[in-house]
Amino acid sequence: MELGKGNPQQIRQVLLFFVFLGGSLVSSETWRYSVAEETEIGFFIGNVVKDIGLGVEDLAARGARVIFDDYKPHLRLDLQTGNLLLNEQPDREALCDLTEPCILHFQVLLENPLQFFRAELWVEDINDHTPTFTDKHILLKISESTAPGTSFQMDSAQDLDVGKNGVQNYTLNPNLHFHLKLQDSEDGRKYPELLLDQPLDREKEPELRLTLTALDGGSPPRSGTALVCVLVLDINDNAPQFERSVYEVPIPENSPLDFLVVRVSATDLDTGINGELSYSFSHVSRDIQKTFEIHPISGEVRLKAFLDFELVQSYTINIQAIDGGSLSGKSVILVRVVDVNDNPPVVVVTSLTSPIPENSSPEMVVAVFSLRDQDSGDNGRMVCSIQDNIPFLLKPNFKNFYTLETESPLDRENKAEYIITITVTDMGTPRLKTEHNITVLVSDVNDNAPAFTQTSYTLWVRENNSPALHIGSVSATDTDAGANAQVTYSLLPPPDPIVPLASLVSINPDNGHLFALTSLDYEALRAFEFHVGATDRGSPALSSQALVRVLVADANDNAPFVLYPLQNASAPCTELVPRAAEPGYLVTKVVAVDGDAGQNAWLSYQLLKATEPGLFGVWAHNGEVRTARLLSERDAPKQRLVVLVKDNGEPPLSASVTLHVLLVDGFSQPYLPPPEAEAAAAAPADPLTVYLVVALASVSSLFLFSVLVFVAVRLCRRGGAGSAGRCPVPEGHFPGHLVDVSGTGTLSQSYQYEVCLTGGTGTREFKVLKSVASNHRGSMINVEENSDFLNGFGFN
């Protein structure tokens, strides 16, 4: 049964134990048990039942337990068997430290009645610890003047184990200067001492490293080591020595101030103050003291003044190094001054011509300059050049003079400014280069004529424009500069002197704006051309020209004009229509033209007024007047038609024409004059009028007789063709008096009509001849009229 830690029940039990200690039964015998440290938990220690002489059942009945003096449960009592078992792994060094032997006292307590037995647990030591030194690194400072035989005591090693497992011996690694001696202390321990066998020399071996080893008596033995560092203390027994007895140093003459000439270094085998060195000059001239300086600690020799190879070519400097013990060493510095290429070439321009005209002749001298270099030999020889791809070249003259000349013609419009870089390089090492820029301006010469942006310009102007209207602009550029690029515009005389150009357009001489001086009329002048000139202000002046084409756009400013029937005749024109005419019978055709063009000249026809509405109709596109139905006896013999002719302009313009139609039973019926003619006949006529009427009647009668004879002859010749229902038509051209003078009107060719009557069938035919043009011969087309023809046009 284990003993708990710190609970109230256990505390009461301990108090009861002391209360009844004096009056309880205490066994006088002490049992002894032993166990090796580091033994595993549960290890069997002994059997209490056998030692006490009780039965196993009494242990539980009497509350048997194990109590150690330190109240720690090192052992556990098994109440079932009475065995004492190891309750925790023992560590002798933790329980007893260096005490030998290590004994733990405990009691076996029985209650009811109270009884306890004394016992001891001996913990045996094992070699589980290695000897260790308190200081792993031991430092000993020994002067190199220490005499042999001197001893130096060392700290002993510590081992937690005891007895033979403790430290038993010390060893030292082999060396030439020390050996190890063991001494016994008052407590029986051994400690080591170092004995110096041979003198130390710090310059040869300033530090010794020894290994001190401590061994215990365990099996197998364990060991621990410590590093003993012997630092040999110096004495001033060595003088400083320079690395070299002579330092040879070349130095460029252009070296700057504070330039590092050389860093000298001396060594002293001694240490401390004996090894601290100070550098200085020794027996040097005042010139050297002014030119050089030496740093006392670092030994750096630097320049205090500038060098000049031409004055002094070399320096000899004596130096010394002194240590803290006043011992010194000496050396010499030989400084050789080296001549260097430290002067770059210089370009001195003597003369410069700028700007130069672009028409300058080749080999024109632009600049004269010279080269200078203060160095000598190769350092003073120079090479001069300019960049490529420029129209200039260099020509050398005597000594170091050069001229800059033009090589090829210049063009200011291509390049107006040249930055010429003169590069001068000497032949020294390293080579020094100087670049000098010369700016040459090219002045302008009037060598470029003005150029129009277009070779020809086309301008549109609507007719009836207001005077001084801006109709367009021309533009020309001149690649010259200044006055040579100032362009003046003008109108050139037209090749055709008939065109009044001066009264049609004008031009602004400064900006090329064109203005129409008068109101243009498309019907009078549809287009005209002229040339515009552009002249610069150079000397001599250059010019160019461009063609300007002005196209006049049409406006709807002309109303349709009726060519047929004529409206200004003294007597109106009367058309004869037989009463037997069928629907679609061609009465006449209204012919009109329009002075405008395009859709402004597209004409349409409509019947505005009629004596008998619905009796006649007008074809909207060609102006043909046809009967719309059969004639009746109720229809008035005299019909008056008003036809409206309208163009397609915006706004549309129109004209009207009056037609007189006479309905007759046949062509033999006498001509019935209109009411106006009857009124004129009723009025008394003067003799002149009578003569005119008689002459006109005679001519008309003769003409009518000729026509009748001609018709009769033609009918007789075509007697065999009567069954075909055809009428002969005279060959040849009709007079072309009905022609559209504009070329764009409705009637552009000549037309001819013939009316003929055929007997037998009662069918009436109207024969329309095709147009007669100047460039071809039209064949005749016979159009047979029938009742279906009414479907082809509209009536108003």
Secondary structure, 3 states (H helix, E strand, C coil): CCCCCCCHHHHHHHHHHHHCCCCCEEEEEEEEEEEECCCCCCCEEEEHHHHHCCCHHHHHHCCCEEEECCCCCCEEECCCCCEEEECCCCCHHHHHCCCCCEEEEEEEEECCCCEEEEEEEEEECCCCCCCECCCCEEEEEEECCCCCCCEEECCCCECCCCHHHCEEEEEECCCCCEEEEEEECCCCCEEEEEEECCCCCCCCCCEEEEEEEEEECCCCCCEEEEEEEEEEECCCCCCCEECCCEEEEEEECCCCCCCEEEECCEECCCCHHHCCCEEEECCCCHHHHHHEEECCCCCEEEECCCCCCCCCCEEEEEEEEECCCCCEEEEEEEEEEECCCCCCCEEEEEEECCCEECCCCCCCEEEEEEEECCCCHHHHCEEEEECCCCCEEEEECCCCEEEEEECCCCCCCCCCEEEEEEEEEECCCCCCEEEEEEEEEEECCCCCCCEECCCEEEEEEECCCCCCEEEEECCEECCCCHHHHCEEEEECCCCCCCCCHHHHEEECCCCCEEEECCCCCCCCCCEEEEEEEEEECCCCCCEEEEEEEEEEECCCCCCCEEEECCCCCCCCCEEEEECCCCCCCEEEECEEECCCCHHHHCCEEEEEEECCCCCEEECCCCCEEEECCCCCCCCCCEEEEEEEEECCCCCCCEEEEEEEEEEECCCCCCCCCCHHHHHHHHCCCCHHHHHHHHHHHHHHHHHHHHHHHHHHHHHHHCHHHHHHCCCCCCCCCCCCCCCCCCCCCCCCCECCEEEECCCCCCCCEEEECCCECCCCCCCCECCCCCHHHHHHCCCC
